[in-house]
Amino acid sequence: MKFRSLKFKSVKSTNDVAHILIKKKKIIPTIVLSEKQTKGRGTMGKKWLSKKGNLFLSIFFDISEKKIDFKEFAVLNAYLLKNILAKKFSQKIKIKWPNDLLFEKKKICGILQETVFKKGKKILIVGIGINTNINPNNSSFSSSSLKQIINKNIDNKKLFIMIKNKYEEFLHKTNQYSYSELKKFTKKL
C-alpha cells in the first residue's frame, strides 16, 4: 500500500487535518506532515508540545477490510515505531503502554489513534509526534529527544521516509497475516 504525502509548514494538529480530509471524502491512504503544530493533541485531551524542529505526522487509511482491529493496531503501531527508532537510535527505547515511547524514562514519542466512519468505511488515524531535535519542557513529565540520545542533529526528512516506507510495508502485510504474525513482523524491522 502506497501513501500520498501532504506537507505543511504549520497546522493546528496533523490529526485535525486528517479529519478534514476524511470529511471531504479524501480517504485514500495519506500521510499528513507538518513542520509545526500550534495545538498538537495527545490522548484523553492532553496537549502535545510541538516544538518546531521535531517531527509531526498523521497517517490515515481504511481498516474496514483488515484482519486486525483498532485495539490490535494500537499495539502494533507502538511496536512498529519503537522498533524503527530503536534500530536507528537506541535499543534502550521502550514502550510505555499504550501510546508513548520512552528513553531512560523520558518521553520521546507520543502516538494518538482515532477512528472515523465515513461512507461505510472505518478509517484509522495514527498521529505521531517525535521529539527529534528539540526537548520540550513539560511540567507533567520528563522528556528527551533523539538528538540527545546520539548527540547530533536528526534529519527529519530521512526519518519521515523511513517511517513511511515501514508503514507501507506493514500495511501491505495487514491484508495477509494475523495479529500474532504481524506482531512478530514488527519486531523484525
Residue, then its C-alpha position, 0 to 999 in steps of 0.5 A: m500500500k502506497f501513501r500520498s504525502l501532504k506537507f505543511k509548514s504549520v497546522k493546528s494538529t496533523n490529526d485535525v487535518a486528517h479529519i478534514l480530509i476524511k470529511k471531504k471524502k479524501i480517504i485514500p491512504t495519506i500521510v499528513l506532515s507538518e513542520k509545526q503544530t500550534k495545538g498538537r493533541g495527545t490522548m484523553g485531551k492532553k496537549w502535545l508540545s510541538k516544538k518546531g524542529n521535531l517531527f509531526l505526522s498523521i497517517f490515515f487509511d481504511i481498516s474496514e477490510k483488515k484482519i486486525d482491529f483498532k485495539e490490535f493496531a494500537v499495539l502494533n503501531a507502538y511496536l512498529l515505531k519503537n522498533i524503527l527508532a530503536k534500530k536507528f537510535s537506541q535499543k534502550i527505547k521502550i514502550k510505555w503502554p499504550n501510546d508513548l515511547l520512552f528513553e531512560k524514562k523520558k518521553i520521546c514519542g507520543i502516538l494518538q489513534e482515532t477512528v472515523f466512519k465515513k461512507g461505510k468505511k472505518i478509517l484509522i488515524v495514527g498521529i505521531g509526534i517525535n521529539t527529534n531535535i528539540n526537548p520540550n519542557n513539560s511540567s507533567f513529565s520528563s522528556s528527551s529527544l533523539k538528538q540527545i540520545i546520539n548527540k547530533n542533529i536528526d534529519n527529519k526528512k530521512l526519518f519521515i521516509m523511513i517511517k513511511n516506507k515501514y508503514e507501507e510495508f506493514l500495511h501491505k502485510t495487514n491484508q495477509y497475516s494475523y495479529s500474532e504474525l504481524k506482531k512478530f513482523t514488527k519486531k523484525l524491522 
